[in-house]
Amino acid sequence: MEFVETLGSLYAQAGSASIAVDIGYRRFRYWLARRLGMPGNASAEQLALASGYHWNVGDRFLLTLKSCEAVTPNSSLKPEDALRLLQELDEYAIQMNLFQATRKEKS
């Protein structure tokens, strides 16, 4: 969560909330696909379906993924909306234990 808040504040100061979401989403997708053993180019629908088999994620998960994908670098995303999306990704990452696995791999 500290990563999310730090990244969010840096990009909010630069007026680039959409970039923060893009970076956070790419990182999340990378580790999610890796954890599921899926290709990096898997669709949001495929990731959501596979995630539903492994974790108790509902329809909101796909909506979060789609919302992140809809953010473009030139979009006028409000900082509070960017923070909300990043917090949702962070909550899913905690539920899925995505980044804990990366710490173990580095050890």
N, CA, C and O atoms as a GROMACS GRO file, in nm:
protein
  428
    1MET      N    1   0.082  -0.119   0.000
    1MET     CA    2   0.000   0.000   0.000
    1MET      C    3   0.086   0.125   0.000
    1MET      O    4   0.051   0.225  -0.061
    2GLU      N    5   0.199   0.118   0.067
    2GLU     CA    6   0.290   0.232   0.071
    2GLU      C    7   0.338   0.267  -0.070
    2GLU      O    8   0.351   0.384  -0.106
    3PHE      N    9   0.365   0.163  -0.151
    3PHE     CA   10   0.406   0.184  -0.291
    3PHE      C   11   0.298   0.260  -0.367
    3PHE      O   12   0.328   0.353  -0.442
    4VAL      N   13   0.174   0.220  -0.349
    4VAL     CA   14   0.061   0.282  -0.419
    4VAL      C   15   0.050   0.429  -0.381
    4VAL      O   16   0.035   0.515  -0.467
    5GLU      N   17   0.057   0.458  -0.251
    5GLU     CA   18   0.044   0.596  -0.206
    5GLU      C   19   0.160   0.683  -0.254
    5GLU      O   20   0.139   0.797  -0.295
    6THR      N   21   0.281   0.630  -0.249
    6THR     CA   22   0.398   0.706  -0.295
    6THR      C   23   0.389   0.733  -0.444
    6THR      O   24   0.410   0.846  -0.489
    7LEU      N   25   0.359   0.630  -0.520
    7LEU     CA   26   0.346   0.646  -0.665
    7LEU      C   27   0.234   0.743  -0.699
    7LEU      O   28   0.249   0.829  -0.786
    8GLY      N   29   0.123   0.730  -0.630
    8GLY     CA   30   0.010   0.818  -0.654
    8GLY      C   31   0.043   0.964  -0.626
    8GLY      O   32   0.005   1.052  -0.703
    9SER      N   33   0.113   0.990  -0.516
    9SER     CA   34   0.146   1.129  -0.483
    9SER      C   35   0.245   1.188  -0.581
    9SER      O   36   0.236   1.306  -0.615
   10LEU      N   37   0.341   1.108  -0.627
   10LEU     CA   38   0.437   1.158  -0.725
   10LEU      C   39   0.370   1.197  -0.856
   10LEU      O   40   0.396   1.304  -0.912
   11TYR      N   41   0.283   1.111  -0.903
   11TYR     CA   42   0.216   1.141  -1.029
   11TYR      C   43   0.107   1.247  -1.015
   11TYR      O   44   0.077   1.318  -1.110
   12ALA      N   45   0.049   1.258  -0.897
   12ALA     CA   46  -0.050   1.364  -0.875
   12ALA      C   47   0.018   1.500  -0.881
   12ALA      O   48  -0.038   1.596  -0.935
   13GLN      N   49   0.138   1.508  -0.826
   13GLN     CA   50   0.212   1.633  -0.831
   13GLN      C   51   0.248   1.670  -0.975
   13GLN      O   52   0.252   1.787  -1.011
   14ALA      N   53   0.272   1.570  -1.056
   14ALA     CA   54   0.307   1.593  -1.196
   14ALA      C   55   0.182   1.607  -1.283
   14ALA      O   56   0.194   1.639  -1.402
   15GLY      N   57   0.065   1.584  -1.227
   15GLY     CA   58  -0.059   1.592  -1.304
   15GLY      C   59  -0.077   1.477  -1.400
   15GLY      O   60  -0.140   1.491  -1.504
   16SER      N   61  -0.021   1.363  -1.365
   16SER     CA   62  -0.023   1.247  -1.454
   16SER      C   63  -0.084   1.126  -1.386
   16SER      O   64  -0.021   1.021  -1.376
   17ALA      N   65  -0.205   1.140  -1.339
   17ALA     CA   66  -0.270   1.030  -1.268
   17ALA      C   67  -0.287   0.908  -1.358
   17ALA      O   68  -0.278   0.794  -1.310
   18SER      N   69  -0.310   0.930  -1.486
   18SER     CA   70  -0.331   0.818  -1.577
   18SER      C   71  -0.205   0.734  -1.592
   18SER      O   72  -0.212   0.613  -1.611
   19ILE      N   73  -0.090   0.797  -1.585
   19ILE     CA   74   0.036   0.724  -1.597
   19ILE      C   75   0.057   0.633  -1.476
   19ILE      O   76   0.105   0.521  -1.488
   20ALA      N   77   0.020   0.683  -1.360
   20ALA     CA   78   0.032   0.602  -1.238
   20ALA      C   79  -0.055   0.476  -1.249
   20ALA      O   80  -0.011   0.367  -1.211
   21VAL      N   81  -0.176   0.491  -1.300
   21VAL     CA   82  -0.264   0.375  -1.317
   21VAL      C   83  -0.205   0.279  -1.419
   21VAL      O   84  -0.206   0.158  -1.398
   22ASP      N   85  -0.155   0.332  -1.528
   22ASP     CA   86  -0.096   0.247  -1.631
   22ASP      C   87   0.020   0.164  -1.576
   22ASP      O   88   0.027   0.044  -1.600
   23ILE      N   89   0.108   0.227  -1.503
   23ILE     CA   90   0.224   0.156  -1.446
   23ILE      C   91   0.178   0.051  -1.345
   23ILE      O   92   0.223  -0.064  -1.349
   24GLY      N   93   0.088   0.091  -1.254
   24GLY     CA   94   0.039  -0.004  -1.154
   24GLY      C   95  -0.035  -0.121  -1.216
   24GLY      O   96  -0.021  -0.235  -1.172
   25TYR      N   97  -0.113  -0.092  -1.319
   25TYR     CA   98  -0.190  -0.197  -1.385
   25TYR      C   99  -0.098  -0.294  -1.460
   25TYR      O  100  -0.118  -0.415  -1.454
   26ARG      N  101   0.000  -0.241  -1.529
   26ARG     CA  102   0.094  -0.329  -1.601
   26ARG      C  103   0.167  -0.421  -1.505
   26ARG      O  104   0.185  -0.540  -1.533
   27ARG      N  105   0.210  -0.368  -1.392
   27ARG     CA  106   0.279  -0.448  -1.291
   27ARG      C  107   0.185  -0.556  -1.238
   27ARG      O  108   0.223  -0.673  -1.226
   28PHE      N  109   0.063  -0.517  -1.205
   28PHE     CA  110  -0.036  -0.611  -1.153
   28PHE      C  111  -0.063  -0.722  -1.254
   28PHE      O  112  -0.061  -0.840  -1.219
   29ARG      N  113  -0.088  -0.685  -1.380
   29ARG     CA  114  -0.117  -0.784  -1.485
   29ARG      C  115   0.000  -0.881  -1.503
   29ARG      O  116  -0.021  -1.001  -1.516
   30TYR      N  117   0.121  -0.828  -1.503
   30TYR     CA  118   0.239  -0.912  -1.521
   30TYR      C  119   0.242  -1.022  -1.414
   30TYR      O  120   0.256  -1.140  -1.445
   31TRP      N  121   0.230  -0.981  -1.287
   31TRP     CA  122   0.241  -1.078  -1.179
   31TRP      C  123   0.120  -1.170  -1.171
   31TRP      O  124   0.133  -1.286  -1.133
   32LEU      N  125   0.003  -1.117  -1.206
   32LEU     CA  126  -0.116  -1.202  -1.206
   32LEU      C  127  -0.105  -1.310  -1.313
   32LEU      O  128  -0.128  -1.427  -1.284
   33ALA      N  129  -0.070  -1.272  -1.433
   33ALA     CA  130  -0.055  -1.369  -1.542
   33ALA      C  131   0.052  -1.472  -1.507
   33ALA      O  132   0.035  -1.592  -1.530
   34ARG      N  133   0.161  -1.424  -1.451
   34ARG     CA  134   0.269  -1.516  -1.413
   34ARG      C  135   0.222  -1.614  -1.306
   34ARG      O  136   0.249  -1.734  -1.314
   35ARG      N  137   0.152  -1.563  -1.206
   35ARG     CA  138   0.104  -1.649  -1.098
   35ARG      C  139   0.004  -1.752  -1.148
   35ARG      O  140  -0.001  -1.865  -1.098
   36LEU      N  141  -0.078  -1.713  -1.248
   36LEU     CA  142  -0.177  -1.804  -1.304
   36LEU      C  143  -0.120  -1.895  -1.412
   36LEU      O  144  -0.187  -1.987  -1.457
   37GLY      N  145   0.004  -1.870  -1.453
   37GLY     CA  146   0.064  -1.950  -1.560
   37GLY      C  147   0.004  -1.919  -1.695
   37GLY      O  148  -0.004  -2.005  -1.783
   38MET      N  149  -0.038  -1.795  -1.712
   38MET     CA  150  -0.102  -1.753  -1.837
   38MET      C  151  -0.008  -1.662  -1.915
   38MET      O  152   0.085  -1.604  -1.858
   39PRO      N  153  -0.031  -1.649  -2.044
   39PRO     CA  154   0.053  -1.558  -2.123
   39PRO      C  155   0.029  -1.413  -2.084
   39PRO      O  156  -0.080  -1.378  -2.038
   40GLY      N  157   0.128  -1.330  -2.102
   40GLY     CA  158   0.118  -1.189  -2.067
   40GLY      C  159   0.014  -1.113  -2.147
   40GLY      O  160  -0.033  -1.008  -2.105
   41ASN      N  161  -0.022  -1.167  -2.262
   41ASN     CA  162  -0.120  -1.098  -2.346
   41ASN      C  163  -0.262  -1.151  -2.326
   41ASN      O  164  -0.350  -1.127  -2.408
   42ALA      N  165  -0.284  -1.224  -2.217
   42ALA     CA  166  -0.420  -1.274  -2.187
   42ALA      C  167  -0.514  -1.155  -2.169
   42ALA      O  168  -0.475  -1.051  -2.117
   43SER      N  169  -0.637  -1.173  -2.212
   43SER     CA  170  -0.734  -1.065  -2.201
   43SER      C  171  -0.778  -1.047  -2.055
   43SER      O  172  -0.756  -1.134  -1.971
   44ALA      N  173  -0.838  -0.933  -2.028
   44ALA     CA  174  -0.891  -0.908  -1.894
   44ALA      C  175  -0.996  -1.013  -1.858
   44ALA      O  176  -1.003  -1.058  -1.744
   45GLU      N  177  -1.076  -1.052  -1.956
   45GLU     CA  178  -1.178  -1.153  -1.932
   45GLU      C  179  -1.115  -1.287  -1.894
   45GLU      O  180  -1.162  -1.354  -1.803
   46GLN      N  181  -1.009  -1.325  -1.965
   46GLN     CA  182  -0.940  -1.451  -1.935
   46GLN      C  183  -0.876  -1.447  -1.796
   46GLN      O  184  -0.884  -1.544  -1.720
   47LEU      N  185  -0.814  -1.335  -1.763
   47LEU     CA  186  -0.752  -1.322  -1.631
   47LEU      C  187  -0.857  -1.327  -1.521
   47LEU      O  188  -0.837  -1.390  -1.418
   48ALA      N  189  -0.970  -1.259  -1.544
   48ALA     CA  190  -1.077  -1.258  -1.443
   48ALA      C  191  -1.136  -1.398  -1.425
   48ALA      O  192  -1.164  -1.439  -1.313
   49LEU      N  193  -1.156  -1.469  -1.535
   49LEU     CA  194  -1.212  -1.604  -1.527
   49LEU      C  195  -1.118  -1.696  -1.450
   49LEU      O  196  -1.161  -1.768  -1.360
   50ALA      N  197  -0.991  -1.695  -1.486
   50ALA     CA  198  -0.893  -1.780  -1.417
   50ALA      C  199  -0.879  -1.740  -1.270
   50ALA      O  200  -0.863  -1.826  -1.184
   51SER      N  201  -0.885  -1.611  -1.243
   51SER     CA  202  -0.874  -1.563  -1.105
   51SER      C  203  -0.993  -1.609  -1.022
   51SER      O  204  -0.980  -1.637  -0.903
   52GLY      N  205  -1.109  -1.617  -1.087
   52GLY     CA  206  -1.228  -1.665  -1.017
   52GLY      C  207  -1.216  -1.809  -0.971
   52GLY      O  208  -1.276  -1.848  -0.871
   53TYR      N  209  -1.139  -1.888  -1.043
   53TYR     CA  210  -1.117  -2.028  -1.004
   53TYR      C  211  -1.020  -2.039  -0.887
   53TYR      O  212  -1.030  -2.132  -0.806
   54HIS      N  213  -0.926  -1.945  -0.877
   54HIS     CA  214  -0.823  -1.953  -0.773
   54HIS      C  215  -0.856  -1.874  -0.648
   54HIS      O  216  -0.820  -1.914  -0.537
   55TRP      N  217  -0.924  -1.762  -0.664
   55TRP     CA  218  -0.954  -1.674  -0.552
   55TRP      C  219  -1.101  -1.635  -0.558
   55TRP      O  220  -1.165  -1.648  -0.662
   56ASN      N  221  -1.151  -1.590  -0.449
   56ASN     CA  222  -1.292  -1.550  -0.442
   56ASN      C  223  -1.307  -1.406  -0.490
   56ASN      O  224  -1.333  -1.315  -0.412
   57VAL      N  225  -1.291  -1.387  -0.621
   57VAL     CA  226  -1.311  -1.254  -0.679
   57VAL      C  227  -1.443  -1.256  -0.755
   57VAL      O  228  -1.476  -1.354  -0.822
   58GLY      N  229  -1.516  -1.150  -0.744
   58GLY     CA  230  -1.646  -1.143  -0.809
   58GLY      C  231  -1.640  -1.063  -0.938
   58GLY      O  232  -1.533  -1.041  -0.995
   59ASP      N  233  -1.756  -1.021  -0.982
   59ASP     CA  234  -1.767  -0.944  -1.106
   59ASP      C  235  -1.694  -0.811  -1.098
   59ASP      O  236  -1.650  -0.757  -1.199
   60ARG      N  237  -1.681  -0.759  -0.979
   60ARG     CA  238  -1.612  -0.630  -0.960
   60ARG      C  239  -1.468  -0.638  -1.009
   60ARG      O  240  -1.412  -0.538  -1.054
   61PHE      N  241  -1.406  -0.754  -0.998
   61PHE     CA  242  -1.267  -0.770  -1.040
   61PHE      C  243  -1.252  -0.739  -1.189
   61PHE      O  244  -1.162  -0.665  -1.229
   62LEU      N  245  -1.339  -0.794  -1.270
   62LEU     CA  246  -1.332  -0.767  -1.414
   62LEU      C  247  -1.358  -0.619  -1.441
   62LEU      O  248  -1.293  -0.561  -1.528
   63LEU      N  249  -1.450  -0.559  -1.369
   63LEU     CA  250  -1.476  -0.416  -1.386
   63LEU      C  251  -1.353  -0.332  -1.353
   63LEU      O  252  -1.326  -0.232  -1.420
   64THR      N  253  -1.281  -0.371  -1.250
   64THR     CA  254  -1.158  -0.300  -1.214
   64THR      C  255  -1.054  -0.312  -1.325
   64THR      O  256  -0.992  -0.214  -1.363
   65LEU      N  257  -1.036  -0.435  -1.376
   65LEU     CA  258  -0.940  -0.455  -1.484
   65LEU      C  259  -0.979  -0.372  -1.606
   65LEU      O  260  -0.894  -0.306  -1.666
   66LYS      N  261  -1.106  -0.376  -1.642
   66LYS     CA  262  -1.153  -0.300  -1.759
   66LYS      C  263  -1.138  -0.150  -1.738
   66LYS      O  264  -1.103  -0.077  -1.831
   67SER      N  265  -1.164  -0.103  -1.618
   67SER     CA  266  -1.148   0.039  -1.587
   67SER      C  267  -1.003   0.083  -1.602
   67SER      O  268  -0.975   0.191  -1.653
   68CYS      N  269  -0.911  -0.002  -1.557
   68CYS     CA  270  -0.768   0.030  -1.572
   68CYS      C  271  -0.727   0.030  -1.719
   68CYS      O  272  -0.650   0.116  -1.762
   69GLU      N  273  -0.780  -0.064  -1.795
   69GLU     CA  274  -0.746  -0.070  -1.937
   69GLU      C  275  -0.801   0.050  -2.013
   69GLU      O  276  -0.743   0.091  -2.114
   70ALA      N  277  -0.911   0.106  -1.966
   70ALA     CA  278  -0.974   0.219  -2.035
   70ALA      C  279  -0.897   0.350  -2.014
   70ALA      O  280  -0.918   0.446  -2.087
   71VAL      N  281  -0.808   0.352  -1.916
   71VAL     CA  282  -0.731   0.472  -1.889
   71VAL      C  283  -0.620   0.484  -1.994
   71VAL      O  284  -0.541   0.391  -2.014
   72THR      N  285  -0.616   0.597  -2.060
   72THR     CA  286  -0.511   0.622  -2.160
   72THR      C  287  -0.420   0.733  -2.109
   72THR      O  288  -0.461   0.812  -2.024
   73PRO      N  289  -0.297   0.739  -2.159
   73PRO     CA  290  -0.204   0.843  -2.112
   73PRO      C  291  -0.257   0.986  -2.129
   73PRO      O  292  -0.220   1.075  -2.053
   74ASN      N  293  -0.342   1.006  -2.225
   74ASN     CA  294  -0.394   1.140  -2.250
   74ASN      C  295  -0.528   1.167  -2.181
   74ASN      O  296  -0.584   1.275  -2.196
   75SER      N  297  -0.578   1.070  -2.107
   75SER     CA  298  -0.709   1.089  -2.043
   75SER      C  299  -0.698   1.187  -1.927
   75SER      O  300  -0.591   1.203  -1.867
   76SER      N  301  -0.806   1.250  -1.897
   76SER     CA  302  -0.809   1.347  -1.787
   76SER      C  303  -0.863   1.279  -1.662
   76SER      O  304  -0.967   1.317  -1.608
   77LEU      N  305  -0.792   1.179  -1.617
   77LEU     CA  306  -0.831   1.102  -1.499
   77LEU      C  307  -0.806   1.186  -1.375
   77LEU      O  308  -0.698   1.241  -1.357
   78LYS      N  309  -0.906   1.193  -1.291
   78LYS     CA  310  -0.891   1.268  -1.166
   78LYS      C  311  -0.800   1.189  -1.072
   78LYS      O  312  -0.806   1.066  -1.070
   79PRO      N  313  -0.717   1.258  -0.995
   79PRO     CA  314  -0.627   1.188  -0.901
   79PRO      C  315  -0.701   1.095  -0.806
   79PRO      O  316  -0.652   0.987  -0.774
   80GLU      N  317  -0.820   1.136  -0.760
   80GLU     CA  318  -0.893   1.050  -0.665
   80GLU      C  319  -0.943   0.924  -0.733
   80GLU      O  320  -0.954   0.819  -0.669
   81ASP      N  321  -0.974   0.932  -0.864
   81ASP     CA  322  -1.015   0.811  -0.937
   81ASP      C  323  -0.896   0.719  -0.960
   81ASP      O  324  -0.908   0.596  -0.952
   82ALA      N  325  -0.781   0.779  -0.989
   82ALA     CA  326  -0.660   0.700  -1.007
   82ALA      C  327  -0.624   0.629  -0.877
   82ALA      O  328  -0.589   0.511  -0.878
   83LEU      N  329  -0.632   0.700  -0.767
   83LEU     CA  330  -0.601   0.640  -0.637
   83LEU      C  331  -0.695   0.526  -0.606
   83LEU      O  332  -0.653   0.422  -0.557
   84ARG      N  333  -0.824   0.544  -0.635
   84ARG     CA  334  -0.923   0.438  -0.611
   84ARG      C  335  -0.889   0.313  -0.691
   84ARG      O  336  -0.894   0.202  -0.638
   85LEU      N  337  -0.854   0.330  -0.820
   85LEU     CA  338  -0.819   0.214  -0.903
   85LEU      C  339  -0.694   0.145  -0.850
   85LEU      O  340  -0.689   0.022  -0.843
   86LEU      N  341  -0.594   0.223  -0.813
   86LEU     CA  342  -0.471   0.163  -0.761
   86LEU      C  343  -0.495   0.093  -0.628
   86LEU      O  344  -0.435  -0.011  -0.601
   87GLN      N  345  -0.580   0.148  -0.546
   87GLN     CA  346  -0.613   0.083  -0.419
   87GLN      C  347  -0.688  -0.048  -0.442
   87GLN      O  348  -0.666  -0.146  -0.371
   88GLU      N  349  -0.777  -0.049  -0.541
   88GLU     CA  350  -0.847  -0.173  -0.574
   88GLU      C  351  -0.749  -0.280  -0.621
   88GLU      O  352  -0.757  -0.395  -0.579
   89LEU      N  353  -0.657  -0.241  -0.709
   89LEU     CA  354  -0.555  -0.337  -0.754
   89LEU      C  355  -0.473  -0.388  -0.637
   89LEU      O  356  -0.442  -0.507  -0.628
   90ASP      N  357  -0.437  -0.297  -0.547
   90ASP     CA  358  -0.357  -0.336  -0.432
   90ASP      C  359  -0.434  -0.433  -0.342
   90ASP      O  360  -0.376  -0.529  -0.291
   91GLU      N  361  -0.563  -0.409  -0.323
   91GLU     CA  362  -0.643  -0.500  -0.242
   91GLU      C  363  -0.651  -0.639  -0.305
   91GLU      O  364  -0.642  -0.740  -0.236
   92TYR      N  365  -0.667  -0.643  -0.437
   92TYR     CA  366  -0.668  -0.773  -0.505
   92TYR      C  367  -0.531  -0.840  -0.495
   92TYR      O  368  -0.523  -0.961  -0.475
   93ALA      N  369  -0.425  -0.763  -0.509
   93ALA     CA  370  -0.290  -0.820  -0.500
   93ALA      C  371  -0.266  -0.881  -0.362
   93ALA      O  372  -0.202  -0.986  -0.351
   94ILE      N  373  -0.317  -0.816  -0.259
   94ILE     CA  374  -0.304  -0.870  -0.123
   94ILE      C  375  -0.386  -0.998  -0.111
   94ILE      O  376  -0.337  -1.098  -0.058
   95GLN      N  377  -0.510  -0.995  -0.160
   95GLN     CA  378  -0.596  -1.113  -0.154
   95GLN      C  379  -0.533  -1.231  -0.227
   95GLN      O  380  -0.544  -1.345  -0.183
   96MET      N  381  -0.468  -1.203  -0.340
   96MET     CA  382  -0.409  -1.307  -0.423
   96MET      C  383  -0.265  -1.338  -0.382
   96MET      O  384  -0.203  -1.431  -0.435
   97ASN      N  385  -0.213  -1.259  -0.288
   97ASN     CA  386  -0.076  -1.277  -0.242
   97ASN      C  387   0.023  -1.269  -0.358
   97ASN      O  388   0.120  -1.345  -0.364
   98LEU      N  389  -0.001  -1.176  -0.450
   98LEU     CA  390   0.081  -1.167  -0.571
   98LEU      C  391   0.223  -1.124  -0.543
   98LEU      O  392   0.318  -1.188  -0.590
   99PHE      N  393   0.240  -1.018  -0.469
   99PHE     CA  394   0.373  -0.962  -0.453
   99PHE      C  395   0.451  -1.029  -0.342
   99PHE      O  396   0.574  -1.017  -0.337
  100GLN      N  397   0.383  -1.098  -0.253
  100GLN     CA  398   0.453  -1.177  -0.151
  100GLN      C  399   0.534  -1.288  -0.220
  100GLN      O  400   0.645  -1.320  -0.178
  101ALA      N  401   0.477  -1.344  -0.326
  101ALA     CA  402   0.546  -1.449  -0.401
  101ALA      C  403   0.674  -1.395  -0.463
  101ALA      O  404   0.773  -1.468  -0.471
  102THR      N  405   0.673  -1.270  -0.506
  102THR     CA  406   0.793  -1.214  -0.568
  102THR      C  407   0.902  -1.194  -0.465
  102THR      O  408   1.020  -1.210  -0.496
  103ARG      N  409   0.865  -1.159  -0.342
  103ARG     CA  410   0.965  -1.142  -0.238
  103ARG      C  411   1.032  -1.274  -0.207
  103ARG      O  412   1.153  -1.279  -0.183
  104LYS      N  413   0.954  -1.384  -0.206
  104LYS     CA  414   1.010  -1.515  -0.179
  104LYS      C  415   1.105  -1.558  -0.290
  104LYS      O  416   1.208  -1.620  -0.265
  105GLU      N  417   1.070  -1.526  -0.415
  105GLU     CA  418   1.154  -1.564  -0.529
  105GLU      C  419   1.289  -1.494  -0.524
  105GLU      O  420   1.390  -1.550  -0.565
  106LYS      N  421   1.291  -1.370  -0.474
  106LYS     CA  422   1.415  -1.292  -0.467
  106LYS      C  423   1.506  -1.340  -0.355
  106LYS      O  424   1.627  -1.320  -0.361
  107SER      N  425   1.448  -1.404  -0.253
  107SER     CA  426   1.527  -1.448  -0.137
  107SER      C  427   1.615  -1.565  -0.172
  107SER      O  428   1.688  -1.614  -0.086
   0.00000   0.00000   0.00000
